[in-house]
Amino acid sequence: MPDISHCFPITDPTLIFFVVLCIILLAPIVCSKLRIPHIIGMVLAGVLVGRYGLNILERDSSFELFGRVGVLYIMFLAGLEMNVRDLKKERLRLVVFSLLTFTVPFVTGYVAGVFVLGYSPLASLLLSCILSSNTLIAYPIVCKYGLQRHPSVTLSVGSSMIALTLALLILAAIVVAGTDSGGTGVTFWVAFVARVVAFCAAAVFLLPRLVRWFFSRYADSVMLYIFVLSVLFLCAATSEMCGLEGIFGAFLAGLIFNRFIPGVSPLMNRIEFIGNALFVPYFLIGVGMLIDLSVLFHGVHTLWVVAWTVVFATLSKAAAAYASAFCFKMPWPSANMMFGLTEAHAAGSIAMTMVGMTMKTAGGGYLVDADMLNGVVMMILFTCIISSVVVEGSARNILLRERMQPSEPECGGDDEKLLLPLQHAEDADALVQLAILTRNKRLNRGLVGINVVYDNMDSRRNRSDGQRILRHAEAAATAADVRMQTQSRLATNIANGIKHAFKENDASEIIMGLHRRRSQADSFWGAYTQGLVSEINRQIFICRILRPLSTIRRIVVAVPSRVEFEPGFYRWTERLARLAGNLGCRISFHGRSETNALIARYLQHRHPEVRAEFVVMQHWKEIERLKDEVRDDHLLVVISARSGTVSYKPAFENLPKELTLFFPSCSLIIVYPDQNGQPQDAMTFTAPQRIERESVYSTLIGWLHRGAKGAGGTAQEPEGGAQQTA
């Protein structure tokens, strides 16, 4: 047999990366067969290939780098996916659980260190800091089950950051006590607090403005991702310079981006994919390579320290979690989730242990001896295993519990199928993003994109351009993990082509772009929009999106009277509620008090997380006063109606002129809800399909009015007249 021992450990960077990728690929497959969480497989694989196992890989600088990025990524995702609104509502519970999950392990660790393990008071304080902090190792499991915004997860993530911050503060005090010869260290604490306050203030007030500015000017996917990572590592590095761990800055960066990166956006999909595919597994494998299982056989004293460290770390975190859940009257699966997420120790424990290994005691030794180091390392292994198993089981139980509870069917049924007429390249990204933000994620139905071109001598070239638009839109939907079916068709009439596609695909609604005017004399609606609206009595969103939706700060909805009597009332209310919830922005409804009351009741029952405001607008003519409220970074939504329906009013004829005059620079959506009417194919002598926007009587009145105004008014009239006729 040839001797290959000289080939190990592998030091070639290419081979190291290859072996790591093989572990990332094979560990989930093996773990699925063994019915154990994948995270445990990654850690155990690191133990196996590390120098304390088979010595296949050397823990080189790549593990330091990618491992550091991995733990920062975990904390960034935790902040990015946290429900900040629920966190504010549950602030009392958060404070209670944070104090318990920090105080109980801290006191337990100190008592155990002094009276059971025989450590000095300073070493026992360090052990207390290690036990009271925790790392969200099992958070990727939560992401896999889609429970990022569950109340127990929100409490666990928030309390983990508070407990870690308190532990780092006491660690700083230990460093001062060990290096300041018993001095008070007042100067250190003043400077430390000043740095932390300055960092948090700068991050909260400056970074959101920087993010909004960048997102509103650049849409390239690579640039956006690199920008997000740059801000993430800037916050992490600044946090370390302030004396805190980098994971605190990463979590703060996640909270800042929380508002700007919707959970269903392509950017969020890229962030989660790259982190879960590479950085987080690299970190878990690196943690496993630090663990030496042979320390369990070094002697009775070492085994004693390891056993008590693991026991105290587990029982203290369990006592804090279950006591908090009992006080909050939370169900048993939620209590298990809180315990599982706060149980694991990794990044913070390693950092604190390394600090203790550099601090000398009065006797000439180091604050952290070999036994404590072995105890902490083994604690990391066992707590990671316990945490992964508990979180996996509790996540399944929470989902099972939610599915067993009866749920009311959605108003308007579940016939949702969105059709997107994509006629212009500049509208494709915005329309796809809007459809993703308003779709029902639970139904998991794809989108239908269609491009209709005139059947004329230029049809070949126009169809090629249309197919290019469809491919781009399909790529944008795929980036957000949403299926999209595309169609390209010829028609002698664009409106009829879209109408036939609507029927063939059994669509429930249309999301289309508003005609882009090329000149003052150009029509507001374009060539086919009016015909489409009059021929289809299902919901239509006509959109003019002038800035990325993620930078929208407020949605302003103008609601006409009697709109609640239309059959599509709850459909557009549901769509706007999803949009506001995914964007995390406020939504303001302007309508009559009775209409606002119905919307408020619906939102409170179905979407309590949406921050809604209601303003009384008695008459539709008051829409003009909204021009002082709607800004460029707001989204104006106008609920309109088709002629002859319950909520239709003659004032809608002036809508193009009013929108052009009062709201020229804000993003706009005009909604035509589901409304009662004849079937789409019905056409009789008394009810033709084509409904003219302006009658001959209004035209005659306009001529008389212009004649009365004289020469001064006549010079300015063609623009408004052209808009109304359109």
Legacy VTK file of the C-alpha trace (Angstrom):
# vtk DataFile Version 3.0
C-alpha trace
ASCII
DATASET POLYDATA
POINTS 726 float
0.000 0.000 0.000
1.448 3.407 -0.938
1.982 5.830 1.912
-0.190 8.906 1.334
0.092 10.344 4.825
2.515 12.972 3.553
-0.296 14.398 1.380
-2.305 15.453 4.443
-3.305 17.904 5.643
-4.156 19.440 2.292
-2.633 22.902 1.961
-3.372 23.701 -1.675
-6.126 26.382 -1.717
-7.831 24.857 -4.757
-8.062 21.401 -3.193
-9.200 22.861 0.139
-12.029 24.672 -1.593
-12.922 21.514 -3.526
-13.116 19.414 -0.345
-15.241 22.065 1.382
-17.659 22.145 -1.564
-17.910 18.356 -1.447
-18.780 18.553 2.250
-21.411 21.246 1.590
-22.854 19.038 -1.159
-22.784 15.659 0.586
-23.494 16.584 4.214
-27.200 17.432 3.613
-27.655 14.179 1.664
-26.163 12.067 4.460
-28.029 14.016 7.153
-31.329 13.511 5.342
-30.735 9.748 5.378
-29.900 9.868 9.102
-32.848 12.208 9.877
-30.663 14.787 11.613
-30.468 18.563 10.939
-28.055 19.595 8.210
-26.293 22.040 10.505
-25.152 19.195 12.761
-23.768 17.446 9.705
-21.692 20.491 8.786
-20.221 20.781 12.286
-19.486 17.045 12.554
-17.926 17.073 9.088
-15.621 19.833 10.296
-14.659 17.672 13.288
-13.951 14.749 10.953
-11.733 16.565 8.424
-9.985 18.842 10.954
-6.636 18.270 12.601
-8.308 16.663 15.621
-10.049 14.174 13.318
-8.604 12.642 10.143
-6.406 15.705 9.574
-7.512 16.050 5.947
-7.726 19.838 5.888
-5.664 22.540 7.495
-7.667 25.348 9.055
-5.990 28.062 6.997
-6.855 31.719 6.537
-9.755 30.871 4.216
-11.668 29.384 7.148
-10.929 32.475 9.200
-12.170 34.734 6.401
-15.220 32.766 5.218
-16.081 31.753 8.772
-16.085 35.377 9.833
-18.226 36.299 6.850
-20.562 33.404 7.680
-21.330 34.483 11.242
-21.797 38.087 10.106
-24.138 36.818 7.406
-26.251 34.942 9.955
-26.694 38.037 12.109
-27.337 40.226 9.058
-30.093 37.895 7.844
-31.581 37.857 11.343
-31.883 41.644 11.328
-32.948 41.769 7.690
-35.859 39.353 8.151
-36.996 40.504 11.591
-40.480 41.916 11.961
-39.543 45.320 13.390
-43.167 46.303 13.938
-43.851 43.201 16.045
-40.607 43.800 17.905
-41.829 47.257 18.918
-45.190 45.874 19.984
-43.529 43.122 22.030
-40.872 45.338 23.596
-41.969 44.464 27.142
-41.706 40.748 26.424
-38.390 41.359 24.711
-36.937 43.153 27.734
-38.136 40.424 30.121
-36.825 37.549 28.029
-33.531 39.349 27.326
-32.898 39.924 31.019
-33.770 36.329 31.888
-31.725 34.730 29.099
-28.754 36.843 30.197
-29.128 36.916 33.994
-29.930 33.239 34.657
-26.882 31.852 32.750
-24.694 34.669 34.100
-25.495 33.972 37.747
-25.370 30.217 37.172
-22.001 30.458 35.457
-20.490 32.578 38.213
-21.744 30.308 41.018
-20.583 27.206 39.156
-17.199 28.728 38.378
-16.460 29.714 41.984
-18.050 26.896 44.000
-18.071 23.902 41.624
-15.103 24.343 39.289
-12.905 26.308 41.705
-12.044 29.249 39.431
-11.107 32.735 40.556
-13.821 35.413 40.666
-12.412 37.076 37.520
-12.267 33.773 35.604
-15.767 32.925 36.809
-17.017 36.278 35.493
-15.496 35.454 32.125
-17.199 32.045 32.157
-20.480 33.795 33.028
-20.136 36.068 29.996
-19.513 33.054 27.784
-22.570 31.197 29.082
-24.907 34.204 28.979
-24.249 35.004 25.309
-25.334 32.843 22.388
-25.037 32.584 18.605
-27.971 32.026 16.245
-26.482 28.877 14.758
-29.899 27.355 14.053
-31.308 30.442 12.334
-30.886 28.913 8.832
-33.305 26.179 9.939
-35.845 28.882 10.783
-35.355 30.357 7.301
-35.884 26.957 5.715
-39.314 26.672 7.336
-40.239 30.321 6.657
-40.714 31.230 10.328
-38.486 34.300 10.390
-41.348 36.508 11.601
-42.855 34.150 14.124
-43.172 35.844 17.561
-40.902 33.313 19.278
-38.215 33.830 16.633
-38.469 37.612 16.889
-38.079 37.471 20.672
-35.150 35.052 20.413
-33.252 37.127 17.861
-33.761 40.391 19.745
-32.844 38.878 23.109
-29.734 37.262 21.618
-28.417 40.650 20.541
-29.210 42.261 23.911
-27.624 39.388 25.841
-24.524 39.490 23.647
-24.210 43.263 24.101
-24.457 42.964 27.904
-21.906 40.145 27.892
-19.489 42.234 25.813
-19.897 45.172 28.208
-18.988 42.996 31.182
-16.116 41.510 29.179
-14.819 45.048 28.642
-15.030 45.595 32.397
-13.051 42.373 32.966
-10.357 43.578 30.565
-10.201 46.917 32.385
-9.997 45.167 35.768
-7.249 42.882 34.517
-5.118 45.630 32.949
-5.897 48.726 35.037
-4.421 47.434 38.316
-7.753 47.720 40.064
-8.417 51.276 38.814
-11.855 52.586 38.123
-11.384 52.908 34.361
-13.748 55.881 34.169
-11.978 57.284 31.110
-12.331 53.973 29.308
-16.064 53.724 30.001
-16.776 57.309 28.973
-14.905 56.829 25.704
-16.542 53.435 25.144
-20.084 54.722 25.637
-19.380 57.767 23.459
-18.117 55.568 20.616
-21.094 53.220 20.766
-23.642 56.055 20.892
-21.949 57.871 18.009
-21.855 54.690 15.928
-25.542 53.851 16.509
-26.647 57.443 15.871
-24.666 57.684 12.629
-25.983 54.318 11.432
-29.611 55.147 12.200
-29.652 58.672 10.736
-27.176 58.508 7.847
-27.307 54.990 6.434
-31.056 54.928 5.564
-30.641 58.091 3.517
-27.581 56.656 1.774
-29.411 53.404 1.013
-32.495 55.201 -0.335
-30.306 57.429 -2.526
-28.377 54.475 -3.965
-31.409 52.248 -4.518
-33.305 55.041 -6.292
-30.473 55.642 -8.790
-29.031 52.203 -9.519
-30.938 49.071 -10.455
-28.167 46.707 -11.556
-28.446 43.505 -9.513
-24.683 43.079 -9.053
-24.210 46.685 -7.924
-27.065 46.405 -5.422
-25.669 43.208 -3.919
-22.141 44.607 -3.638
-23.530 47.772 -2.064
-25.424 45.741 0.549
-22.301 43.741 1.420
-20.225 46.923 1.610
-22.606 48.491 4.131
-22.730 45.202 6.069
-18.958 44.977 6.513
-18.637 48.712 7.120
-21.040 48.403 10.065
-19.262 45.274 11.318
-15.827 46.892 11.148
-17.043 50.096 12.795
-18.663 48.058 15.555
-15.356 46.323 16.267
-13.549 49.658 16.374
-16.073 50.807 18.993
-15.194 47.847 21.211
-18.176 45.633 20.329
-18.239 42.429 18.319
-18.729 42.730 14.559
-21.928 40.698 14.760
-23.583 43.627 16.555
-22.846 45.884 13.570
-24.016 43.186 11.147
-27.319 42.871 13.004
-27.744 46.665 12.987
-27.069 46.735 9.236
-29.788 44.111 8.778
-32.271 46.261 10.683
-31.390 49.246 8.480
-31.889 47.280 5.243
-35.055 45.678 6.634
-37.172 48.480 5.207
-35.535 48.549 1.753
-35.276 44.851 0.826
-38.701 43.144 0.677
-38.713 39.482 1.604
-40.014 38.471 -1.853
-37.609 40.609 -3.893
-34.886 39.228 -6.203
-32.223 40.967 -4.093
-33.359 39.130 -0.952
-33.301 35.863 -2.865
-29.691 36.478 -3.917
-28.610 37.434 -0.412
-30.122 34.301 1.134
-28.892 32.023 -1.641
-25.235 33.052 -1.539
-25.114 33.081 2.263
-26.776 29.704 2.766
-24.886 28.100 -0.109
-21.346 29.152 0.833
-20.625 31.492 3.735
-22.755 29.916 6.486
-21.638 26.294 5.726
-18.003 27.475 5.674
-18.497 28.963 9.141
-20.083 25.776 10.504
-17.308 23.581 9.104
-14.708 25.941 10.594
-16.387 25.695 14.013
-16.231 21.901 13.810
-12.504 21.984 12.982
-11.840 23.681 16.363
-13.375 20.802 18.344
-11.135 18.103 19.829
-13.160 15.116 21.001
-10.089 13.533 22.607
-10.270 15.997 25.510
-13.067 13.829 26.900
-10.422 11.223 27.678
-7.669 13.475 29.040
-8.609 12.887 32.640
-11.315 12.984 35.238
-10.884 16.691 35.980
-11.144 17.666 32.322
-14.249 15.527 31.910
-15.669 17.105 35.077
-15.173 20.640 33.709
-16.594 19.732 30.309
-19.659 18.021 31.780
-20.554 20.812 34.177
-19.953 23.524 31.561
-22.329 21.830 29.121
-24.928 21.120 31.823
-24.934 24.644 33.241
-25.015 26.238 29.787
-27.982 24.098 28.690
-30.063 24.170 31.865
-29.687 27.917 32.420
-30.786 28.803 28.884
-33.650 26.306 29.112
-34.827 27.760 32.441
-34.837 31.299 30.998
-36.723 30.263 27.842
-39.396 28.145 29.483
-39.926 30.593 32.356
-40.433 33.410 29.843
-42.822 31.342 27.728
-44.798 30.452 30.863
-45.076 34.124 31.839
-46.098 35.110 28.307
-48.605 32.198 28.065
-46.981 31.015 24.848
-47.576 27.474 23.501
-45.076 24.703 24.095
-43.583 24.702 20.525
-42.826 28.435 20.862
-41.046 27.782 24.162
-38.968 25.080 22.473
-38.114 27.490 19.665
-36.970 30.149 22.145
-34.786 27.624 23.957
-33.344 26.175 20.756
-32.365 29.512 19.229
-30.749 30.844 22.444
-29.005 27.591 23.348
-26.135 27.466 20.828
-22.750 29.026 21.654
-20.183 29.643 18.941
-18.829 32.957 17.644
-19.223 35.061 20.800
-17.923 32.266 23.047
-14.861 31.734 20.880
-14.069 35.463 20.832
-14.414 35.817 24.617
-12.318 32.712 25.228
-9.544 34.060 23.006
-9.563 37.299 25.018
-9.207 35.337 28.251
-6.314 33.314 26.856
-4.289 36.520 26.428
-4.944 37.896 29.944
-2.412 36.977 32.613
-3.325 36.447 36.250
-1.402 37.474 39.357
0.151 33.986 39.582
1.691 34.260 36.128
-0.785 32.013 34.356
-3.585 32.893 31.992
-7.180 33.623 32.891
-8.399 30.770 30.671
-6.559 27.533 31.348
-6.566 24.376 29.257
-9.493 22.822 31.117
-11.732 25.862 30.645
-10.756 26.033 26.976
-11.659 22.361 26.486
-14.910 22.864 28.386
-15.915 25.823 26.213
-15.018 24.023 22.975
-17.017 20.924 23.912
-19.863 23.145 25.062
-19.921 24.660 21.566
-20.276 21.195 20.018
-23.022 19.921 22.306
-25.023 23.164 22.393
-24.943 23.402 18.590
-26.282 19.852 18.335
-28.992 20.460 20.944
-29.945 23.772 19.365
-30.274 22.312 15.864
-32.354 19.334 16.994
-34.698 21.432 19.145
-35.222 24.151 16.509
-35.865 21.571 13.784
-38.505 19.826 15.878
-40.152 22.997 17.166
-40.331 24.500 13.650
-42.223 21.450 12.414
-44.563 21.535 15.396
-45.286 25.251 14.907
-46.153 24.713 11.245
-48.301 21.695 12.106
-50.093 23.671 14.805
-50.815 26.547 12.394
-52.124 24.221 9.685
-54.457 22.452 12.113
-56.115 25.725 13.071
-59.134 26.596 10.862
-58.576 29.536 8.565
-61.122 31.668 6.792
-61.079 31.719 2.996
-59.852 34.852 1.336
-62.418 37.396 0.240
-62.882 37.115 -3.493
-61.778 33.472 -3.604
-58.420 32.053 -4.589
-58.686 32.534 -8.364
-55.581 34.715 -8.394
-53.666 34.587 -11.658
-51.849 37.727 -12.758
-51.482 38.716 -16.406
-48.761 41.250 -17.278
-48.951 42.919 -20.722
-45.302 43.875 -21.299
-45.187 46.286 -24.196
-42.217 48.493 -23.213
-38.805 47.491 -21.875
-38.683 50.385 -19.404
-41.796 49.080 -17.610
-40.936 45.376 -17.440
-38.898 45.312 -14.207
-41.335 47.520 -12.302
-44.399 45.533 -13.379
-42.795 42.207 -12.473
-41.694 43.546 -9.105
-45.172 44.933 -8.402
-46.763 41.603 -9.321
-44.370 39.742 -6.991
-45.082 42.127 -4.128
-48.874 41.821 -4.504
-49.236 38.092 -5.268
-50.331 35.536 -2.707
-47.143 33.742 -1.748
-49.026 30.849 -0.167
-50.774 29.984 -3.421
-47.355 29.955 -5.134
-48.831 30.553 -8.565
-46.728 31.824 -11.413
-47.155 34.955 -13.491
-48.183 35.240 -17.128
-46.294 37.750 -19.250
-47.557 38.634 -22.725
-46.317 40.854 -25.517
-48.749 41.774 -28.310
-47.534 43.369 -31.540
-49.438 44.668 -34.542
-49.701 42.250 -37.424
-48.186 44.500 -40.084
-45.065 44.725 -42.200
-42.880 45.481 -39.130
-44.262 42.585 -37.087
-41.115 40.419 -37.389
-38.836 43.100 -35.936
-41.373 44.169 -33.292
-41.955 40.605 -32.247
-38.222 40.062 -31.812
-38.070 43.141 -29.575
-41.076 41.885 -27.635
-39.500 38.490 -27.042
-36.415 40.230 -25.704
-38.622 42.104 -23.217
-40.293 38.845 -22.180
-36.946 37.093 -21.612
-35.798 39.977 -19.433
-39.031 39.889 -17.416
-38.813 36.128 -17.008
-35.256 36.455 -15.692
-36.396 39.098 -13.195
-39.172 36.806 -11.938
-36.852 33.800 -11.756
-34.394 35.807 -9.659
-37.156 36.114 -7.050
-37.907 32.371 -7.325
-41.244 33.029 -9.067
-42.356 31.091 -12.127
-43.358 33.098 -15.182
-45.017 31.916 -18.374
-44.419 34.153 -21.403
-46.336 34.514 -24.644
-45.763 36.552 -27.784
-48.648 36.999 -30.193
-49.728 38.973 -33.247
-52.986 40.912 -33.396
-54.627 43.561 -35.511
-55.775 45.237 -32.298
-53.616 45.354 -29.138
-56.601 45.505 -26.783
-58.200 42.455 -28.402
-54.912 40.558 -28.239
-54.575 41.201 -24.500
-58.259 40.405 -23.983
-57.961 37.030 -25.735
-54.826 36.189 -23.726
-56.702 37.119 -20.551
-59.459 34.644 -21.373
-57.167 31.863 -22.617
-55.056 31.940 -19.429
-58.116 32.260 -17.171
-56.475 35.273 -15.517
-58.042 37.090 -12.596
-56.512 40.535 -13.102
-54.129 42.609 -15.200
-51.076 44.634 -14.198
-49.992 46.871 -17.063
-47.988 50.018 -17.646
-49.459 53.459 -18.239
-48.879 54.937 -21.666
-45.766 57.107 -21.711
-46.546 60.415 -23.381
-44.004 61.513 -25.961
-45.396 65.030 -26.403
-47.973 67.407 -24.939
-50.436 66.497 -27.650
-50.051 62.776 -26.972
-52.929 60.892 -25.356
-52.823 60.189 -21.616
-54.234 56.668 -21.979
-52.564 55.668 -25.216
-54.062 53.740 -28.108
-55.551 50.676 -26.414
-55.921 51.227 -22.643
-59.468 52.624 -22.755
-60.666 49.831 -24.993
-59.136 47.231 -22.669
-60.736 48.775 -19.581
-64.166 48.935 -21.178
-64.049 45.369 -22.528
-62.761 43.573 -19.399
-64.726 43.933 -16.177
-62.041 42.320 -14.004
-59.427 44.174 -11.948
-56.807 46.181 -13.852
-53.772 47.963 -12.377
-52.453 50.700 -14.702
-49.041 51.697 -13.387
-46.530 54.501 -13.797
-43.569 53.494 -11.592
-40.901 56.210 -11.636
-38.609 54.893 -8.873
-37.768 51.479 -7.351
-40.656 50.255 -5.234
-38.333 49.428 -2.346
-37.649 53.164 -1.901
-41.341 54.110 -1.641
-41.932 55.695 1.779
-45.729 55.958 1.744
-48.705 54.737 -0.266
-51.537 57.273 -0.625
-54.867 55.811 -1.765
-57.701 57.988 -3.105
-60.956 56.089 -2.546
-64.214 57.271 -4.167
-67.606 56.938 -2.531
-69.738 53.791 -2.933
-66.675 51.769 -3.906
-67.471 49.276 -1.128
-70.519 48.153 -3.112
-68.375 46.929 -6.001
-67.602 43.165 -6.107
-63.863 43.830 -6.344
-63.635 45.957 -3.182
-61.746 43.436 -1.090
-59.540 42.273 -3.950
-57.772 45.604 -4.436
-57.730 46.159 -0.659
-55.920 42.833 -0.261
-53.425 43.667 -3.017
-52.557 47.064 -1.542
-52.254 45.553 1.950
-49.751 42.989 0.649
-47.828 45.726 -1.143
-47.603 47.885 1.983
-46.705 44.896 4.143
-43.902 43.717 1.848
-42.512 47.236 1.452
-42.829 47.974 5.173
-44.168 51.466 4.454
-47.231 53.326 5.694
-50.424 53.370 3.683
-52.925 56.243 3.895
-56.535 55.859 2.722
-58.486 58.993 1.781
-62.206 58.340 1.509
-65.522 58.600 3.240
-65.753 57.532 6.872
-67.946 54.495 6.194
-65.596 53.252 3.483
-62.548 53.825 5.672
-64.202 51.887 8.499
-64.682 48.824 6.284
-61.073 48.961 5.076
-59.798 49.404 8.645
-61.802 46.400 9.843
-60.489 44.260 7.001
-56.861 45.240 7.601
-57.138 44.713 11.339
-58.486 41.215 10.768
-56.327 40.084 7.853
-53.210 42.280 7.946
-52.691 43.676 11.467
-49.017 44.304 10.696
-49.814 46.959 8.057
-49.354 50.524 9.291
-52.536 52.099 7.942
-53.872 55.625 8.350
-57.311 56.914 7.424
-58.245 60.447 6.356
-61.817 61.544 5.640
-62.378 62.827 2.078
-66.086 63.541 1.615
-66.040 64.553 -2.049
-63.972 63.298 -4.953
-63.184 66.879 -5.950
-61.001 67.076 -2.834
-58.385 64.940 -4.573
-56.677 68.174 -5.566
-55.594 68.795 -1.979
-53.567 65.575 -2.048
-50.970 67.338 -4.177
-49.572 68.952 -1.007
-49.235 65.555 0.696
-47.953 63.321 -2.099
-44.189 63.597 -2.642
-41.861 62.202 -5.248
-41.000 59.189 -3.061
-44.680 58.371 -2.465
-46.951 56.073 -4.453
-50.355 57.495 -5.371
-53.102 54.912 -5.918
-56.355 56.121 -7.468
-59.367 53.811 -7.306
-61.384 54.549 -10.448
-64.479 52.944 -12.008
-65.916 52.064 -15.371
-68.775 54.057 -16.803
-72.191 52.825 -15.715
-71.002 51.081 -12.537
-72.033 51.790 -8.940
-69.028 53.898 -7.945
-68.620 55.719 -11.257
-68.930 59.505 -11.210
-68.623 62.094 -14.031
-65.617 63.645 -12.266
-63.559 60.652 -13.473
-63.577 62.217 -16.941
-61.197 64.887 -15.639
-58.878 62.335 -14.062
-56.181 62.442 -16.814
-56.006 66.220 -16.613
-55.866 66.237 -12.799
-53.179 63.570 -12.602
-51.029 65.322 -15.196
-51.435 68.736 -13.576
-51.233 67.873 -9.867
-49.133 64.675 -9.738
-46.618 64.799 -12.584
-43.556 63.380 -10.778
-44.785 60.710 -8.353
-45.316 57.008 -8.988
-48.922 56.252 -9.845
-51.320 53.300 -9.979
-54.848 53.640 -11.369
-57.046 50.742 -10.251
-60.156 49.573 -12.066
-61.657 46.994 -9.679
-63.772 43.965 -10.456
-67.152 45.401 -11.360
-70.501 44.018 -12.395
-71.196 44.140 -16.097
-72.033 42.068 -19.119
-69.734 39.235 -20.193
-66.734 40.174 -22.243
-68.168 38.752 -25.467
-71.567 40.401 -25.112
-72.175 43.050 -27.759
-75.638 44.240 -28.669
-77.086 47.231 -30.413
-77.971 48.798 -27.057
-74.678 47.954 -25.322
-71.704 48.224 -27.685
-68.269 47.196 -26.453
-66.732 50.587 -27.129
-67.579 53.217 -24.490
-66.531 56.738 -25.374
-64.994 58.763 -22.608
-66.551 62.053 -23.744
-70.067 62.638 -25.004
-71.047 65.106 -27.726
-72.774 67.226 -25.087
-69.589 67.733 -23.077
-67.760 68.591 -26.299
-70.306 71.289 -27.172
-70.172 72.681 -23.648
-66.394 72.816 -23.908
-66.599 74.781 -27.164
-69.010 77.277 -25.620
-66.812 77.612 -22.553
-63.701 78.286 -24.640
-65.571 80.851 -26.693
-66.644 82.661 -23.522
-63.117 82.740 -22.144
-61.841 84.690 -25.118
-58.517 84.742 -26.838
-56.461 84.451 -23.601
-57.986 81.146 -22.591
-57.974 79.743 -26.133
-54.207 79.825 -26.321
-53.872 77.422 -23.393
-56.775 75.103 -24.130
-55.440 72.601 -26.697
-53.279 70.773 -24.142
-56.081 70.126 -21.681
-58.516 69.374 -24.480
-56.173 66.816 -25.965
-55.804 65.146 -22.600
-59.540 64.928 -22.025
-60.271 63.602 -25.482
-57.668 60.912 -24.944
LINES 1 727
726 0 1 2 3 4 5 6 7 8 9 10 11 12 13 14 15 16 17 18 19 20 21 22 23 24 25 26 27 28 29 30 31 32 33 34 35 36 37 38 39 40 41 42 43 44 45 46 47 48 49 50 51 52 53 54 55 56 57 58 59 60 61 62 63 64 65 66 67 68 69 70 71 72 73 74 75 76 77 78 79 80 81 82 83 84 85 86 87 88 89 90 91 92 93 94 95 96 97 98 99 100 101 102 103 104 105 106 107 108 109 110 111 112 113 114 115 116 117 118 119 120 121 122 123 124 125 126 127 128 129 130 131 132 133 134 135 136 137 138 139 140 141 142 143 144 145 146 147 148 149 150 151 152 153 154 155 156 157 158 159 160 161 162 163 164 165 166 167 168 169 170 171 172 173 174 175 176 177 178 179 180 181 182 183 184 185 186 187 188 189 190 191 192 193 194 195 196 197 198 199 200 201 202 203 204 205 206 207 208 209 210 211 212 213 214 215 216 217 218 219 220 221 222 223 224 225 226 227 228 229 230 231 232 233 234 235 236 237 238 239 240 241 242 243 244 245 246 247 248 249 250 251 252 253 254 255 256 257 258 259 260 261 262 263 264 265 266 267 268 269 270 271 272 273 274 275 276 277 278 279 280 281 282 283 284 285 286 287 288 289 290 291 292 293 294 295 296 297 298 299 300 301 302 303 304 305 306 307 308 309 310 311 312 313 314 315 316 317 318 319 320 321 322 323 324 325 326 327 328 329 330 331 332 333 334 335 336 337 338 339 340 341 342 343 344 345 346 347 348 349 350 351 352 353 354 355 356 357 358 359 360 361 362 363 364 365 366 367 368 369 370 371 372 373 374 375 376 377 378 379 380 381 382 383 384 385 386 387 388 389 390 391 392 393 394 395 396 397 398 399 400 401 402 403 404 405 406 407 408 409 410 411 412 413 414 415 416 417 418 419 420 421 422 423 424 425 426 427 428 429 430 431 432 433 434 435 436 437 438 439 440 441 442 443 444 445 446 447 448 449 450 451 452 453 454 455 456 457 458 459 460 461 462 463 464 465 466 467 468 469 470 471 472 473 474 475 476 477 478 479 480 481 482 483 484 485 486 487 488 489 490 491 492 493 494 495 496 497 498 499 500 501 502 503 504 505 506 507 508 509 510 511 512 513 514 515 516 517 518 519 520 521 522 523 524 525 526 527 528 529 530 531 532 533 534 535 536 537 538 539 540 541 542 543 544 545 546 547 548 549 550 551 552 553 554 555 556 557 558 559 560 561 562 563 564 565 566 567 568 569 570 571 572 573 574 575 576 577 578 579 580 581 582 583 584 585 586 587 588 589 590 591 592 593 594 595 596 597 598 599 600 601 602 603 604 605 606 607 608 609 610 611 612 613 614 615 616 617 618 619 620 621 622 623 624 625 626 627 628 629 630 631 632 633 634 635 636 637 638 639 640 641 642 643 644 645 646 647 648 649 650 651 652 653 654 655 656 657 658 659 660 661 662 663 664 665 666 667 668 669 670 671 672 673 674 675 676 677 678 679 680 681 682 683 684 685 686 687 688 689 690 691 692 693 694 695 696 697 698 699 700 701 702 703 704 705 706 707 708 709 710 711 712 713 714 715 716 717 718 719 720 721 722 723 724 725
